[in-house]
């Protein structure tokens, strides 16, 4: 049907024939929408460290505990490897030093995070004991957006409920938590993830505390699953990142761009 300046008009006769008019490009607009196939993705970010003290531990002789979900065993989609090794590495900051590390992730586009899945195997090792007790205690997690005015995205402290060590040995605990929160992450603003242990010790002893980058959920030296330490963000790309491609400007329904 003939168009003038993007408006629909009836056909016009010029020199005894129908004349058609092209649509002006400036009047044509399209809106980006989600494709069900790429609606959301779990982006797993492994916790990796360089420069920490490496203390060898033996899984079969360690005390092993893990978080539960209302007394049930938690399930998550984390990467895994399988091995029968009985040896592991506890990365720590040295004897009797608290473990506190900040990991950074730089989003390449604005997105909405609907869930955070945490898998953090950690351990406290007592290499010399006179008296007292040692306990993994708790894990403090703080996620912030680094910008002109730093923005707190999430913060919580998770209790391990692990048993006390009352002699030399290793206590290994796996923090596994699901956090269902709606969080906006923005392109170009790095995300800083602070992870620190809040151990509880008494008496006279020497300890090493820190992260076990790769840990099993079975102690025995048989073929078993090892899961890396890391955090998975369930991200939905914000539609606004495509508006420039489609030459479209609109106020989104919500401040999260949906």
Secondary structure, DSSP 8 states (H G I E B T S, - for coil): --EETTEE---EEETTEEE-----GGG--------GGGS-EEEEEE---SS-EEEEEEGGGSEEEE-EETTEE------EEEE---EEEEEESSTT---EEEEEE--SS-EEEEEEEEEEEEEEEEEEESSS-EEEEEEEEEEEE-SSS-EEEEEEEEE-----B-SSEEEEEEEEEEE---EEE-TT--EEEEEEEEEEE-SSEEEEEEE-SEEES--SSSSEEEEE-EEEEEEEE-GGGGTTTTT-----SSTT--
